[in-house]
Amino acid sequence: MRTGMRRTTAAATAGLLLLTGAVPHASAQPSSSSSAAVKPNSVPPDLPPNTGPPVDKGGPDVKYERTNKGCVESDTKSELIKQKPWGQVQLNLEQAHRFATGKGIKIAIIDTGVDPRNPRFGDRVKAGGEYVFGDKNGLDDCDGHGTEVAGVAAAAKTEGDFVGAAPEAEIMAIRQTSDRFEFKGDAANPEKRDSAGKVSTLAMAIVRAANQNAKVINISLTNCGTPKGFSADDQSLQAAIKYAVDVKNVVIVTAAGNLSDKGAGCPKQNDNLDPANVNSISSPAWFANDVLSVASIARSGAVSSFSVWGPWVSIAAPGEEIISVDPKGTGLTNANVTAQGTTDIKGTSFASPYVAGITALVRQRFPDLNARQVMNRLKATALNPGNVSGKDNKVGYGMINPVAALTAVLPAEAKGFQKPEPKEMNTTVTPPPGIDWPPIIVALSGIGLGVALLMLTLFVRNSVNRRRKDA
């Protein structure tokens, strides 16, 4: 059935921040080109010691203006989608909600904003910040993308079977990007932008969310392109992530990125034989030691064809055939309707909020675990790929497993646990020993003697019996 949302203009093209969902538009964040010494391109440079987080200026870095692209409009007429999302069934969310619902946990959605009017949000959507335009502090979503992401992460169950991953979590809305705004340049900054958003303001938004006590941050956005120099903005983003995780105890969940040959995503798949030298770099997923980077899984169980691979991929979740809240109505939607046609909602953008919501469940159930311990628990309990390492570059540690994440006993979390140090094993390949003849000769001699004695016994017995018959 087609119950979706209508866009009054054609889908946007290249902008300033890649929206990794199938809202059919995307872009790369501009950043400065100053480079530094780098490791193999699959690994970001180390953050210099004592590098502090960027200062949150609390607003956009330039003055954006509205374009002639219309905002999304509801096309659902408040009707219900009767089928339960397969991803919700696959993740067994109903069972998981017996253990936790996300109550008391704040999830920051850094995206195109969140429209709070859908009844499945109740009064749980709070203004968090604005880096695009106006004074609504994230509570305006002209694009619809951020509202759909928030629905996957935290919508409550009302009519029908749909429910978000953490239906009682609080949602902090921060608008950091939009394809409905542009910057034409001015004397102070001649850099033109077809849409709103920049790596530097993404870093500020992360700091802002962390300082407002978010316990989980979802970033369904990626800056994706071919390997290049590490810019000052990149380092600012890296510092913001480190600050959020290690100082403010926040788990950051981010989309792995989408493959696209139309300038709307990562330009080339990372199918290199040498994983240390990749074709495309997806950030902030690139900062693998500090974030949970989420790949997309299809209903078949295979990794989605659009999901970008990379050594930085941490975990996977359903990212196709997505159902979420209608961003401008009271119902649900499973499609985006534009002047160019209807497209299903899919993308690593929508796999990411599944993981963000489940992270909120874990944070509620295990409040004493710090951010890194929570990330480790989610990876340790995932449905790992069947190889020696239990990890690959397509789905990371595998499909997230909410019930296991909420119930498993992990020795590594016990106080005083010491991880065993791996020991080097030296082995040599030696030929099989030669034949040892003396024992074989003794054994054969014994067998021969036994056979001779048996034959003699039979001969004597036969002779005695014959004599008796003659007598």
C-alpha positions in Angstrom: 0.0 0.0 0.0 1.2 3.5 -0.5 0.9 5.5 2.6 3.6 8.1 2.6 4.4 11.8 2.6 4.2 14.1 -0.3 7.0 16.5 -1.3 5.7 19.5 -3.2 8.9 19.8 -5.3 11.3 17.5 -6.9 13.8 15.7 -4.7 16.8 17.8 -3.7 20.2 17.2 -5.2 23.6 17.8 -3.8 23.6 19.6 -0.5 25.9 20.1 2.4 25.2 17.1 4.5 24.5 13.6 3.4 21.1 12.3 4.6 21.9 8.6 4.6 18.3 7.5 4.4 16.2 7.2 1.3 14.8 10.7 1.5 16.1 10.9 -2.1 18.7 13.6 -1.7 22.1 14.0 0.0 25.4 15.8 0.0 28.8 16.1 1.5 29.7 18.5 4.2 32.2 21.1 3.1 35.3 21.5 5.3 38.7 23.1 5.0 41.4 21.3 3.0 44.4 21.6 5.3 45.9 18.2 5.8 47.9 16.5 8.4 50.0 13.3 8.5 47.7 10.4 8.3 47.7 6.7 9.0 46.4 4.2 6.3 43.3 5.9 5.0 40.9 3.5 6.8 42.0 4.9 10.1 41.7 8.6 11.2 44.7 10.4 12.7 45.1 10.4 16.5 43.6 13.4 18.2 46.5 15.5 19.5 46.9 15.4 23.3 44.9 18.0 25.3 42.7 18.9 22.4 39.5 20.3 23.8 36.0 20.2 22.3 34.8 23.0 20.0 32.9 25.9 21.5 29.2 25.6 20.9 28.1 28.9 19.3 24.5 27.8 19.6 23.5 28.6 16.0 24.4 28.4 12.3 27.8 29.6 11.1 26.2 31.5 8.2 22.8 33.1 7.4 20.7 30.5 5.5 17.7 31.4 3.4 14.7 29.3 2.4 14.8 27.8 -1.1 11.8 27.4 -3.4 11.6 23.7 -2.4 8.4 23.1 -0.5 8.2 21.4 2.9 6.9 17.9 3.1 3.1 17.4 3.4 1.2 14.5 4.8 -0.2 12.0 2.3 -1.4 9.3 4.8 -4.8 10.9 5.7 -4.1 9.5 9.2 -4.7 5.9 8.0 -2.9 3.0 9.6 -0.4 0.6 8.1 -1.7 -2.7 9.3 1.3 -4.9 8.9 3.9 -5.0 11.7 7.4 -3.8 10.4 9.6 -6.9 9.7 12.5 -5.2 11.4 10.4 -4.8 14.6 9.7 -8.6 14.5 13.2 -9.5 13.6 14.5 -7.6 16.6 11.9 -9.0 18.9 11.2 -5.6 20.4 8.0 -6.7 22.2 10.1 -9.2 24.2 12.8 -6.6 24.8 10.3 -4.1 26.2 9.6 -6.5 29.0 13.1 -5.6 30.3 13.3 -1.9 29.4 11.5 0.9 27.5 14.0 3.7 27.6 12.2 5.5 30.4 14.4 8.2 31.9 16.9 8.1 29.0 17.4 11.1 26.7 18.1 10.4 23.0 19.4 13.4 21.0 18.4 13.3 17.3 20.8 15.5 15.3 19.1 15.7 12.0 16.7 17.9 10.1 14.6 18.6 13.2 11.7 16.7 14.8 8.1 17.7 14.4 6.6 17.0 17.8 2.9 16.8 16.7 2.6 13.1 15.9 0.6 11.6 18.8 3.1 8.7 19.1 5.6 11.2 20.5 3.3 12.4 23.3 5.0 15.2 25.1 8.5 13.5 25.0 10.0 15.7 22.2 12.0 18.6 23.7 13.7 21.5 21.9 17.5 20.9 21.8 19.1 23.3 19.4 19.0 25.1 16.0 21.9 25.4 13.5 19.8 26.2 10.4 17.1 28.9 10.8 14.7 30.4 13.2 14.1 30.0 16.9 12.2 26.7 17.2 15.4 25.0 18.4 14.9 21.8 16.5 11.1 21.6 16.6 10.7 22.4 13.0 11.3 19.7 10.3 10.7 20.9 6.8 12.4 17.8 5.3 10.7 15.1 7.3 13.8 13.0 7.6 14.6 13.7 11.3 11.0 13.1 12.4 11.0 9.7 10.7 14.3 8.8 12.3 12.9 9.8 15.7 9.9 7.6 15.1 12.1 4.5 14.5 14.1 5.3 17.7 11.4 6.2 20.1 7.7 6.3 18.9 5.2 4.9 21.4 2.7 2.2 20.4 -0.8 3.6 20.0 -3.2 2.1 17.4 -1.8 -0.7 15.3 1.3 -2.8 15.9 4.1 -0.2 15.1 6.4 0.8 18.0 9.8 2.5 18.2 12.8 0.8 19.7 12.6 2.9 23.0 8.9 4.0 23.3 9.4 5.8 26.6 12.7 7.6 26.0 12.8 11.4 25.8 13.7 12.9 22.4 16.0 15.9 22.2 15.5 17.5 18.8 18.5 19.3 17.2 18.2 20.7 13.7 21.7 20.7 12.1 20.9 20.3 8.4 18.2 20.8 5.8 17.9 20.7 2.0 15.2 23.4 2.2 17.7 26.1 3.0 20.8 27.5 1.2 23.6 30.0 1.5 24.4 32.0 -1.6 27.7 33.4 -0.2 28.6 36.9 0.9 31.7 39.1 1.2 32.8 37.5 4.5 32.2 34.0 3.2 32.0 33.4 -0.5 31.5 29.7 -0.1 28.1 28.8 -1.6 26.0 26.0 -0.1 23.0 24.3 -1.8 21.7 23.2 1.6 22.3 23.8 5.3 24.9 22.0 7.3 28.6 21.8 7.9 31.0 19.6 9.7 31.9 22.3 12.2 28.2 22.8 13.3 27.8 19.0 13.5 30.6 19.0 16.1 28.9 21.9 18.0 25.6 20.0 18.0 27.3 16.9 19.5 28.8 19.1 22.3 25.4 20.7 22.8 23.6 17.4 23.2 26.3 16.1 25.5 26.1 19.2 27.7 22.3 18.8 27.9 22.7 15.3 29.4 21.8 13.2 26.5 22.8 9.6 27.1 22.5 8.6 23.5 23.1 10.6 20.3 21.8 9.5 17.0 23.5 10.9 13.8 21.8 9.7 10.7 24.1 11.9 8.6 27.4 11.3 6.9 30.1 13.3 5.2 31.2 10.8 2.6 33.8 11.1 -0.2 37.1 9.9 -1.5 40.0 9.9 0.9 41.5 13.4 1.5 43.5 15.4 3.9 42.3 15.6 7.5 40.9 19.1 7.9 40.5 21.4 10.9 36.8 20.7 10.9 37.4 17.0 10.9 39.6 17.3 13.9 36.9 19.5 15.6 34.4 16.7 15.0 36.8 14.1 16.4 37.3 16.2 19.5 33.6 16.7 20.0 33.0 12.9 19.8 35.8 12.2 22.3 34.4 14.8 24.7 30.9 13.3 24.5 32.0 9.7 25.0 34.8 10.0 27.6 33.8 13.2 29.5 30.0 13.3 29.3 29.5 9.5 29.1 27.4 9.5 25.9 27.0 6.7 23.4 27.1 8.0 19.8 25.3 6.0 17.2 25.8 6.9 13.5 24.8 5.7 10.1 27.5 3.8 8.1 26.6 5.6 4.9 24.8 4.8 1.6 26.4 4.0 -1.7 25.3 6.2 -4.6 26.6 6.9 -8.1 24.5 10.1 -8.4 26.5 12.4 -6.1 24.1 11.7 -3.2 26.2 9.3 -1.2 29.5 7.5 -1.0 31.0 7.5 -4.5 32.4 3.9 -4.4 32.1 0.7 -2.4 34.9 -0.3 -0.2 35.5 -3.7 -1.8 39.3 -3.3 -1.8 41.4 -6.4 -1.2 43.4 -4.3 1.2 40.9 -3.0 3.8 43.6 -0.5 5.1 43.3 1.5 1.8 39.6 2.3 1.2 37.9 3.9 -1.8 35.4 6.0 0.3 35.5 7.4 3.8 32.3 7.9 5.7 32.4 10.3 8.7 31.6 10.3 11.6 31.4 6.5 11.2 35.1 6.7 10.4 35.9 7.3 14.1 35.2 3.6 14.8 36.9 3.5 18.3 34.5 6.1 19.6 31.1 5.5 17.9 28.7 2.8 16.9 28.6 2.8 13.1 25.5 1.0 11.8 25.1 -0.9 8.6 21.8 -1.9 7.0 20.4 -5.4 6.8 17.6 -6.5 4.4 14.7 -8.8 5.2 16.6 -11.7 3.6 19.4 -11.3 6.2 21.9 -10.1 3.7 23.6 -6.7 3.9 21.7 -4.1 2.0 23.1 -3.3 -1.5 23.4 0.4 -0.6 25.1 -0.1 2.8 28.7 1.1 2.7 31.3 -1.3 3.9 34.4 -0.4 5.9 36.7 -1.5 8.8 34.8 1.1 10.9 31.4 -0.7 10.7 30.4 -1.7 14.2 27.0 -3.4 14.0 23.9 -3.8 11.8 20.2 -3.4 12.0 17.2 -3.4 9.7 17.3 -0.6 7.2 14.9 -1.5 4.4 11.0 -1.5 4.2 10.9 1.0 7.0 7.7 2.1 8.7 7.7 5.2 10.8 5.6 8.1 11.9 4.2 10.5 9.3 6.3 13.6 9.8 3.4 16.0 9.0 0.4 13.9 10.0 -1.0 11.7 12.8 -0.5 8.3 11.1 2.3 6.2 9.9 4.3 6.2 6.6 6.2 3.6 4.6 7.1 5.8 1.6 8.2 9.2 0.5 6.2 10.8 -2.2 7.8 13.5 -4.4 7.2 15.1 -7.7 9.5 12.4 -9.2 7.5 9.5 -7.8 7.2 7.3 -4.7 10.2 5.7 -3.0 10.4 3.3 -0.1 11.9 4.6 3.2 15.2 2.8 3.5 18.9 3.6 4.3 21.5 3.3 7.0 19.8 6.4 8.3 17.0 4.2 9.6 19.1 1.3 10.7 20.9 3.8 13.0 17.9 4.8 15.1 17.0 1.2 15.8 20.4 0.8 17.4 20.1 4.2 19.2 16.8 3.1 20.7 18.1 -0.2 21.8 21.1 1.6 23.3 18.7 3.6 25.4 17.1 0.3 26.6 20.5 -0.9 27.7 21.3 2.3 29.4 18.1 2.1 31.4 18.6 -1.5 32.4 22.3 -1.2 33.2 22.7 2.4 34.6 26.2 1.7 36.0 27.8 0.9 32.7 29.7 3.7 31.1 29.4 4.6 27.4 32.2 2.3 26.2 30.9 -0.6 28.3 27.5 -0.2 26.7 29.0 -0.2 23.2 31.0 -3.3 24.0 27.9 -5.1 25.4 25.9 -4.3 22.2 28.8 -5.7 20.0 29.4 -8.7 22.2 25.8 -9.8 22.1 25.2 -9.2 18.4 24.5 -12.0 16.0 28.1 -12.3 14.9 29.2 -13.2 11.4 30.4 -16.9 11.1 34.1 -16.3 10.7 37.1 -16.6 12.9 37.1 -13.0 14.2 33.3 -12.7 14.6 33.4 -9.4 12.6 33.6 -8.3 9.0 33.6 -5.0 7.1 30.0 -5.3 5.9 28.0 -5.7 9.2 30.7 -5.3 11.8 29.9 -7.6 14.8 26.6 -8.5 13.2 22.9 -7.9 13.6 22.0 -6.2 16.9 20.2 -8.6 19.4 18.2 -6.5 21.8 17.0 -9.3 24.2 20.6 -10.7 24.5 21.9 -7.2 25.1 19.4 -6.8 27.9 19.9 -10.2 29.5 23.3 -11.6 28.8 25.9 -12.0 31.6 29.2 -10.8 30.4 32.3 -11.7 32.5 34.1 -8.6 31.1 31.7 -6.4 33.1 32.5 -8.1 36.4 34.7 -6.1 38.9 38.2 -7.3 38.9 37.9 -9.1 35.6 41.3 -9.4 33.9 41.3 -10.1 30.2 43.7 -13.0 29.6 46.8 -12.0 27.8 47.2 -13.9 24.5 50.2 -16.2 24.5 52.3 -16.9 21.5 52.3 -20.5 20.5 55.4 -21.9 18.7 54.7 -24.9 16.6 56.9 -26.9 14.2 55.9 -29.2 11.4 57.8 -32.5 11.7 57.6 -35.6 9.5 56.0 -38.7 10.9 58.5 -41.0 12.6 60.0 -43.9 10.7 58.9 -47.5 11.2 60.2 -49.0 14.5 61.0 -52.6 13.4 62.1 -54.4 16.7 58.7 -54.2 18.4 57.0 -55.3 15.2 59.4 -58.3 14.9 58.8 -59.3 18.5 55.1 -59.0 18.0 55.1 -61.1 14.8 57.3 -63.7 16.5 54.9 -64.0 19.4 52.0 -64.4 17.0 53.9 -67.1 15.0 54.8 -69.0 18.2 51.2 -68.9 19.3 50.0 -70.3 16.0 52.7 -73.1 16.1 51.6 -74.1 19.6 48.0 -74.1 18.5 48.7 -76.4 15.5 50.8 -78.7 17.7 48.0 -79.0 20.2 45.5 -79.8 17.5 47.8 -82.4 16.0 48.3 -84.2 19.3 44.6 -84.1 20.1 43.8 -85.5 16.7 46.3 -88.4 17.1 45.0 -89.3 20.5 41.4 -89.5 19.2 42.4 -91.6 16.2 44.2 -94.2 18.5 41.1 -94.5 20.6 39.0 -95.2 17.6 41.5 -98.0 16.5 41.4 -99.6 19.9 
